[in-house]
């Protein structure tokens, strides 16, 4: 689940790279027989990654030529565009400027939140602001 969450976070806040897709493909290839895929699906749903996960997996299948049927869906093509776009990396990631950069990234990722999460960008921004303003002892 770490690989999925890590890619999800990169996708929303900086941008996705082929490296993220390839990491997932290599992990799946190496551990395909060991994983309980039904449990994996349950966890993906529980953590609310389903829309991202499905598109992310189809992108990987397309990369290695395993995707048949209708190919990439329109939502997958949005993710593919993100892979080719430059990363949205800010030099300042600490302090007030870092928090403002994160808020800016959340604002610019509005369409990603709309199509790939079940949370609005405004709710994500509220969670971030709440953490900065009221949570003096955040837990990871």
N, CA, C and O of each residue as an XYZ file, in Angstrom:
560
protein
N       0.826     -1.195      0.000
C       0.000      0.000      0.000
C       0.871      1.260      0.000
O       0.445      2.324     -0.448
N       2.096      1.116      0.510
C       2.966      2.290      0.539
C       3.222      2.820     -0.871
O       3.181      4.030     -1.093
N       3.482      1.933     -1.817
C       3.776      2.368     -3.185
C       2.581      3.118     -3.768
O       2.756      4.141     -4.431
N       1.379      2.622     -3.527
C       0.172      3.279     -4.036
C      -0.007      4.646     -3.373
O      -0.235      5.641     -4.061
N       0.093      4.701     -2.056
C      -0.087      5.972     -1.354
C       0.980      6.974     -1.752
O       0.695      8.161     -1.908
N       2.200      6.505     -1.916
C       3.313      7.376     -2.293
C       3.072      7.979     -3.682
O       3.265      9.178     -3.886
N       2.655      7.150     -4.622
C       2.365      7.639     -5.972
C       1.173      8.605     -5.949
O       1.180      9.626     -6.638
N       0.167      8.277     -5.163
C      -1.026      9.124     -5.007
C      -0.633     10.515     -4.507
O      -1.093     11.529     -5.032
N       0.212     10.546     -3.497
C       0.653     11.810     -2.933
C       1.469     12.615     -3.948
O       1.268     13.820     -4.098
N       2.384     11.944     -4.638
C       3.158     12.635     -5.676
C       2.235     13.182     -6.754
O       2.387     14.321     -7.194
N       1.283     12.369     -7.174
C       0.357     12.775     -8.223
C      -0.396     14.046     -7.832
O      -0.508     14.967     -8.641
N      -0.904     14.108     -6.620
C      -1.692     15.258     -6.194
C      -0.845     16.497     -5.924
O      -1.296     17.615     -6.171
N       0.363     16.318     -5.427
C       1.116     17.474     -4.947
C       2.297     17.904     -5.801
O       2.724     19.054     -5.704
N       2.830     17.042     -6.618
C       3.987     17.412     -7.436
C       3.822     16.985     -8.880
O       4.180     17.715     -9.805
N       3.289     15.818     -9.059
C       3.155     15.230    -10.380
C       3.658     13.800    -10.341
O       4.495     13.440     -9.513
N       3.148     13.013    -11.226
C       3.495     11.603    -11.309
C       4.624     11.427    -12.310
O       4.724     12.192    -13.269
N       5.452     10.454    -12.108
C       6.552     10.126    -13.010
C       6.425      8.675    -13.432
O       5.786      7.869    -12.756
N       7.045      8.354    -14.561
C       7.063      6.966    -15.003
C       7.705      6.083    -13.952
O       7.348      4.913    -13.820
N       8.647      6.631    -13.204
C       9.305      5.867    -12.142
C       8.286      5.336    -11.142
O       8.404      4.203    -10.676
N       7.275      6.157    -10.806
C       6.238      5.717     -9.875
C       5.455      4.543    -10.444
O       5.165      3.577     -9.739
N       5.116      4.634    -11.722
C       4.367      3.563    -12.387
C       5.233      2.307    -12.469
O       4.764      1.201    -12.202
N       6.488      2.487    -12.836
C       7.401      1.357    -12.968
C       7.648      0.672    -11.627
O       7.725     -0.555    -11.569
N       7.773      1.443    -10.553
C       7.933      0.843     -9.215
C       6.781     -0.114     -8.917
O       6.995     -1.219     -8.418
N       5.556      0.320     -9.227
C       4.376     -0.503     -8.973
C       4.393     -1.752     -9.850
O       4.107     -2.853     -9.378
N       4.728     -1.578    -11.117
C       4.777     -2.721    -12.026
C       5.809     -3.755    -11.571
O       5.534     -4.955    -11.579
N       6.974     -3.296    -11.182
C       8.021     -4.215    -10.737
C       7.617     -4.929     -9.449
O       7.862     -6.126     -9.296
N       7.005     -4.201     -8.534
C       6.539     -4.808     -7.288
C       5.502     -5.894     -7.593
O       5.581     -7.006     -7.072
N       4.534     -5.556     -8.441
C       3.488     -6.529     -8.787
C       4.083     -7.744     -9.484
O       3.686     -8.875     -9.205
N       5.017     -7.522    -10.372
C       5.645     -8.624    -11.095
C       6.373     -9.561    -10.137
O       6.284    -10.782    -10.265
N       7.079     -8.996     -9.198
C       7.877     -9.783     -8.259
C       7.011    -10.501     -7.218
O       7.343    -11.615     -6.813
N       5.919     -9.891     -6.783
C       5.127    -10.418     -5.668
C       3.712    -10.841     -6.071
O       2.853    -11.023     -5.209
N       3.469    -10.994     -7.346
C       2.118    -11.316     -7.842
C       1.503    -12.521     -7.132
O       0.333    -12.484     -6.751
N       2.280    -13.583     -6.952
C       1.765    -14.817     -6.343
C       1.592    -14.694     -4.832
O       0.772    -15.398     -4.242
N       2.352    -13.813     -4.208
C       2.327    -13.692     -2.744
C       1.197    -12.818     -2.230
O       0.734    -12.995     -1.103
N       0.756    -11.885     -3.043
C      -0.233    -10.912     -2.584
C      -1.640    -11.488     -2.569
O      -2.013    -12.281     -3.433
N      -2.398    -11.082     -1.591
C      -3.818    -11.393     -1.525
C      -4.533    -10.232     -2.217
O      -4.804     -9.203     -1.597
N      -4.836    -10.406     -3.504
C      -5.378     -9.315     -4.305
C      -6.767     -8.889     -3.854
O      -7.149     -7.732     -4.023
N      -7.525     -9.823     -3.280
C      -8.842     -9.452     -2.764
C      -8.677     -8.510     -1.562
O      -9.377     -7.504     -1.445
N      -7.751     -8.855     -0.687
C      -7.458     -7.991      0.465
C      -6.910     -6.652     -0.005
O      -7.235     -5.608      0.562
N      -6.078     -6.681     -1.043
C      -5.531     -5.444     -1.594
C      -6.658     -4.541     -2.075
O      -6.649     -3.339     -1.810
N      -7.630     -5.116     -2.783
C      -8.776     -4.339     -3.249
C      -9.583     -3.760     -2.100
O     -10.066     -2.630     -2.173
N      -9.726     -4.540     -1.043
C     -10.443     -4.066      0.143
C      -9.712     -2.880      0.768
O     -10.337     -1.889      1.146
N      -8.393     -2.983      0.874
C      -7.591     -1.889      1.454
C      -7.641     -0.642      0.582
O      -7.741      0.473      1.093
N      -7.571     -0.830     -0.733
C      -7.643      0.307     -1.658
C      -8.965      1.045     -1.448
O      -8.990      2.276     -1.412
N     -10.051      0.307     -1.310
C     -11.355      0.931     -1.084
C     -11.427      1.579      0.289
O     -11.943      2.687      0.434
N     -10.911      0.889      1.293
C     -10.934      1.409      2.662
C     -10.167      2.726      2.767
O     -10.601      3.644      3.462
N      -9.033      2.820      2.083
C      -8.211      4.030      2.132
C      -8.643      5.068      1.097
O      -8.060      6.148      0.999
N      -9.671      4.721      0.331
C     -10.302      5.631     -0.623
C      -9.378      6.012     -1.790
O      -9.362      7.158     -2.239
N      -8.621      5.035     -2.262
C      -7.717      5.227     -3.388
C      -8.263      4.639     -4.687
O      -7.553      4.639     -5.693
N      -9.484      4.143     -4.700
C      -9.982      3.351     -5.823
C      -9.846      4.056     -7.173
O      -9.322      3.467     -8.119
N     -10.302      5.289     -7.280
C     -10.276      5.950     -8.584
C      -8.845      6.160     -9.063
O      -8.542      5.952    -10.238
N      -7.972      6.571     -8.158
C      -6.563      6.723     -8.517
C      -5.955      5.367     -8.872
O      -5.287      5.228     -9.896
N      -6.186      4.386     -8.030
C      -5.589      3.058     -8.194
C      -5.955      2.426     -9.538
O      -5.083      1.908    -10.236
N      -7.215      2.465     -9.899
C      -7.651      1.847    -11.149
C      -6.966      2.500    -12.347
O      -6.483      1.808    -13.243
N      -6.924      3.814    -12.363
C      -6.299      4.519    -13.471
C      -4.787      4.285    -13.483
O      -4.195      4.085    -14.543
N      -4.178      4.311    -12.325
C      -2.736      4.077    -12.176
C      -2.365      2.687    -12.703
O      -1.359      2.537    -13.397
N      -3.162      1.686    -12.382
C      -2.906      0.325    -12.857
C      -3.082      0.215    -14.370
O      -2.289     -0.445    -15.042
N      -4.116      0.857    -14.906
C      -4.307      0.815    -16.362
C      -3.150      1.503    -17.078
O      -2.731      1.057    -18.147
N      -2.636      2.576    -16.505
C      -1.491      3.256    -17.098
C      -0.284      2.318    -17.137
O       0.441      2.273    -18.131
N      -0.074      1.580    -16.067
C       1.016      0.608    -16.030
C       0.824     -0.504    -17.041
O       1.773     -0.896    -17.721
N      -0.388     -1.014    -17.147
C      -0.675     -2.072    -18.116
C      -0.441     -1.576    -19.539
O       0.051     -2.316    -20.390
N      -0.798     -0.319    -19.789
C      -0.572      0.258    -21.108
C       0.928      0.405    -21.382
O       1.386      0.172    -22.500
N       1.674      0.786    -20.372
C       3.124      0.969    -20.517
C       3.817     -0.300    -20.980
O       4.724     -0.242    -21.810
N       3.405     -1.439    -20.455
C       4.066     -2.705    -20.806
C       3.314     -3.483    -21.885
O       3.658     -4.629    -22.175
N       2.294     -2.872    -22.478
C       1.583     -3.505    -23.583
C       0.596     -4.580    -23.178
O       0.200     -5.392    -24.014
N       0.184     -4.610    -21.905
C      -0.775     -5.613    -21.438
C      -2.220     -5.149    -21.536
O      -3.143     -5.957    -21.430
N      -2.419     -3.858    -21.735
C      -3.782     -3.322    -21.770
C      -4.390     -3.615    -23.128
O      -3.885     -3.185    -24.165
N      -5.472     -4.346    -23.097
C      -6.175     -4.662    -24.341
C      -7.538     -3.994    -24.284
O      -7.660     -2.901    -23.732
N      -8.511     -4.590    -24.809
C      -9.880     -4.064    -24.815
C      -9.903     -2.663    -25.425
O      -9.466     -2.481    -26.561
N     -10.405     -1.676    -24.690
C     -10.580     -0.326    -25.225
C      -9.375      0.578    -24.974
O      -9.403      1.751    -25.347
N      -8.339      0.065    -24.363
C      -7.168      0.893    -24.092
C      -7.403      1.849    -22.936
O      -8.213      1.586    -22.047
N      -6.698      2.940    -22.960
C      -6.817      3.920    -21.879
C      -8.146      4.658    -21.956
O      -8.607      5.022    -23.038
N      -8.749      4.872    -20.804
C      -9.972      5.660    -20.719
C      -9.587      7.140    -20.678
O      -8.415      7.472    -20.502
N     -10.553      8.012    -20.838
C     -10.260      9.452    -20.858
C      -9.623      9.906    -19.553
O      -8.735     10.759    -19.562
N     -10.065      9.346    -18.431
C      -9.485      9.723    -17.146
C      -8.017      9.274    -17.061
O      -7.188      9.962    -16.464
N      -7.704      8.124    -17.658
C      -6.319      7.637    -17.672
C      -5.442      8.567    -18.498
O      -4.275      8.787    -18.174
N      -6.011      9.108    -19.564
C      -5.247     10.028    -20.410
C      -4.922     11.315    -19.673
O      -3.893     11.940    -19.929
N      -5.805     11.716    -18.749
C      -5.502     12.878    -17.901
C      -4.281     12.576    -17.026
O      -3.399     13.418    -16.856
N      -4.249     11.366    -16.477
C      -3.111     10.967    -15.655
C      -1.850     10.872    -16.516
O      -0.768     11.270    -16.083
N      -1.989     10.355    -17.712
C      -0.853     10.249    -18.624
C      -0.288     11.629    -18.948
O       0.929     11.800    -19.019
N      -1.154     12.604    -19.143
C      -0.687     13.977    -19.368
C       0.150     14.459    -18.195
O       1.155     15.146    -18.380
N      -0.265     14.099    -16.991
C       0.472     14.506    -15.801
C       1.874     13.895    -15.780
O       2.829     14.539    -15.345
N       1.993     12.665    -16.246
C       3.302     12.001    -16.276
C       4.266     12.774    -17.171
O       5.453     12.874    -16.861
N       3.774     13.312    -18.258
C       4.627     14.021    -19.212
C       4.867     15.473    -18.830
O       5.818     16.081    -19.322
N       4.037     16.045    -17.971
C       4.217     17.443    -17.562
C       5.401     17.586    -16.615
O       5.761     16.631    -15.927
N       6.006     18.761    -16.572
C       7.107     18.980    -15.610
C       6.592     18.850    -14.183
O       5.430     19.145    -13.902
N       7.460     18.410    -13.291
C       7.088     18.318    -11.885
C       6.829     19.704    -11.321
O       7.449     20.680    -11.742
N       5.918     19.785    -10.374
C       5.584     21.034     -9.704
C       6.281     21.041     -8.345
O       5.650     20.836     -7.308
N       7.579     21.277     -8.368
C       8.369     21.207     -7.144
C       8.756     22.615     -6.711
O       9.258     23.409     -7.506
N       8.516     22.908     -5.445
C       8.915     24.190     -4.878
C      10.175     23.987     -4.055
O      10.325     22.976     -3.369
N      11.074     24.951     -4.127
C      12.306     24.849     -3.346
C      12.022     24.952     -1.851
O      12.685     24.299     -1.045
N      11.052     25.759     -1.484
C      10.742     25.957     -0.082
C       9.645     24.990      0.338
O       8.518     25.076     -0.149
N       9.966     24.081      1.229
C       8.969     23.124      1.696
C       8.804     23.166      3.212
O       8.119     22.319      3.785
N       9.426     24.144      3.864
C       9.306     24.254      5.312
C       8.787     25.649      5.681
O       8.839     26.580      4.878
N       8.299     25.765      6.888
C       7.834     27.045      7.390
C       6.585     27.539      6.685
O       5.875     26.780      6.024
N       6.338     28.827      6.842
C       5.142     29.450      6.287
C       5.148     29.381      4.763
O       4.114     29.104      4.154
N       6.292     29.629      4.144
C       6.358     29.567      2.681
C       6.058     28.157      2.172
O       5.427     27.996      1.127
N       6.501     27.152      2.897
C       6.202     25.777      2.521
C       4.720     25.478      2.613
O       4.163     24.801      1.749
N       4.073     25.986      3.668
C       2.629     25.773      3.822
C       1.856     26.488      2.715
O       0.866     25.968      2.201
N       2.316     27.679      2.357
C       1.665     28.409      1.271
C       1.859     27.681     -0.062
O       0.951     27.641     -0.892
N       3.040     27.110     -0.259
C       3.300     26.345     -1.487
C       2.379     25.126     -1.559
O       1.855     24.804     -2.626
N       2.181     24.449     -0.422
C       1.288     23.288     -0.388
C      -0.152     23.699     -0.699
O      -0.853     23.003     -1.435
N      -0.591     24.823     -0.142
C      -1.937     25.323     -0.430
C      -2.080     25.651     -1.916
O      -3.109     25.362     -2.527
N      -1.042     26.253     -2.488
C      -1.056     26.580     -3.912
C      -1.135     25.317     -4.763
O      -1.874     25.275     -5.747
N      -0.382     24.296     -4.391
C      -0.413     23.031     -5.128
C      -1.798     22.391     -5.052
O      -2.290     21.836     -6.035
N      -2.415     22.474     -3.882
C      -3.755     21.908     -3.709
C      -4.746     22.641     -4.603
O      -5.596     22.013     -5.235
N      -4.644     23.953     -4.659
C      -5.517     24.744     -5.520
C      -5.328     24.348     -6.983
O      -6.306     24.158     -7.706
N      -4.067     24.222     -7.422
C      -3.798     23.884     -8.818
C      -4.147     22.437     -9.150
O      -4.268     22.089    -10.325
N      -4.309     21.595     -8.143
C      -4.654     20.182     -8.363
C      -6.162     19.942     -8.282
O      -6.598     18.804     -8.107
N      -6.944     20.985     -8.404
C      -8.403     20.866     -8.256
C      -8.988     19.760     -9.128
O      -9.809     18.968     -8.665
N      -8.567     19.708    -10.381
C      -9.131     18.712    -11.286
C      -8.680     17.301    -10.902
O      -9.427     16.341    -11.089
N      -7.490     17.173    -10.377
C      -7.024     15.858     -9.914
C      -7.900     15.390     -8.753
O      -8.308     14.230     -8.703
N      -8.185     16.299     -7.822
C      -9.053     15.932     -6.702
C     -10.434     15.543     -7.218
O     -11.043     14.595     -6.723
N     -10.919     16.266     -8.201
C     -12.261     16.001     -8.719
C     -12.371     14.620     -9.365
O     -13.351     13.908     -9.146
N     -11.373     14.246    -10.156
C     -11.463     13.011    -10.922
C     -10.782     11.799    -10.292
O     -11.123     10.665    -10.628
N      -9.839     12.011     -9.395
C      -9.059     10.887     -8.893
C      -9.182     10.650     -7.391
O      -8.570      9.721     -6.862
N      -9.955     11.467     -6.707
C     -10.163     11.253     -5.273
C     -11.655     11.358     -4.985
O     -12.448     11.733     -5.849
N     -12.014     11.023     -3.765
C     -13.408     11.227     -3.379
C     -13.484     12.357     -2.353
O     -14.373     12.398     -1.502
N     -12.517     13.275     -2.467
C     -12.449     14.429     -1.585
C     -12.296     15.680     -2.460
O     -11.597     15.650     -3.472
N     -12.934     16.745     -2.076
C     -12.773     17.982     -2.836
C     -11.433     18.629     -2.488
O     -10.874     18.380     -1.420
N     -10.932     19.448     -3.384
C      -9.691     20.165     -3.116
C      -9.879     21.086     -1.906
O      -8.940     21.317     -1.144
N     -11.096     21.607     -1.737
C     -11.368     22.500     -0.613
C     -11.263     21.748      0.719
O     -10.719     22.269      1.693
N     -11.785     20.532      0.749
C     -11.665     19.711      1.973
C     -10.202     19.394      2.262
O      -9.771     19.450      3.413
N      -9.436     19.062      1.224
C      -8.004     18.792      1.416
C      -7.299     20.025      1.960
O      -6.447     19.920      2.842
N      -7.653     21.185      1.439
C      -7.060     22.430      1.914
C      -7.450     22.689      3.374
O      -6.631     23.146      4.171
N      -8.696     22.394      3.710
C      -9.155     22.564      5.090
C      -8.381     21.643      6.039
O      -7.988     22.068      7.126
N      -8.163     20.400      5.641
C      -7.407     19.455      6.466
C      -5.988     19.974      6.691
O      -5.462     19.903      7.801
N      -5.376     20.493      5.634
C      -4.027     21.050      5.758
C      -4.017     22.251      6.703
O      -3.165     22.348      7.587
N      -4.966     23.162      6.510
C      -5.032     24.361      7.356
C      -5.303     23.986      8.807
O      -4.697     24.548      9.719
N      -6.197     23.052      9.021
C      -6.515     22.595     10.364
C      -5.266     22.028     11.046
O      -5.012     22.288     12.222
N      -4.497     21.252     10.286
C      -3.268     20.683     10.829
C      -2.255     21.746     11.205
O      -1.601     21.652     12.244
N      -2.127     22.747     10.369
C      -1.164     23.822     10.637
C      -1.610     24.660     11.830
O      -0.796     25.005     12.686
N      -2.891     24.985     11.889
C      -3.375     25.903     12.908
C      -3.649     25.257     14.263
O      -3.447     25.893     15.297
N      -4.107     23.999     14.275
C      -4.618     23.438     15.517
C      -3.927     22.187     16.002
O      -4.069     21.843     17.176
N      -3.188     21.487     15.164
C      -2.572     20.236     15.571
C      -1.094     20.446     15.870
O      -0.262     20.447     14.963
N      -0.775     20.624     17.140
C       0.610     20.879     17.548
C       1.441     19.604     17.608
O       2.669     19.677     17.651
N       0.806     18.446     17.611
C       1.505     17.172     17.689
C       0.973     16.220     16.629
O       0.305     15.238     16.956
N       1.265     16.504     15.347
C       0.712     15.639     14.304
C       1.302     14.240     14.351
O       2.462     14.052     14.716
N       0.487     13.262     13.975
C       0.924     11.872     13.924
C       0.864     11.401     12.487
O      -0.087     11.702     11.766
N       1.865     10.671     12.075
C       1.912     10.142     10.709
C       1.260      8.778     10.702
O       1.183      8.136      9.654
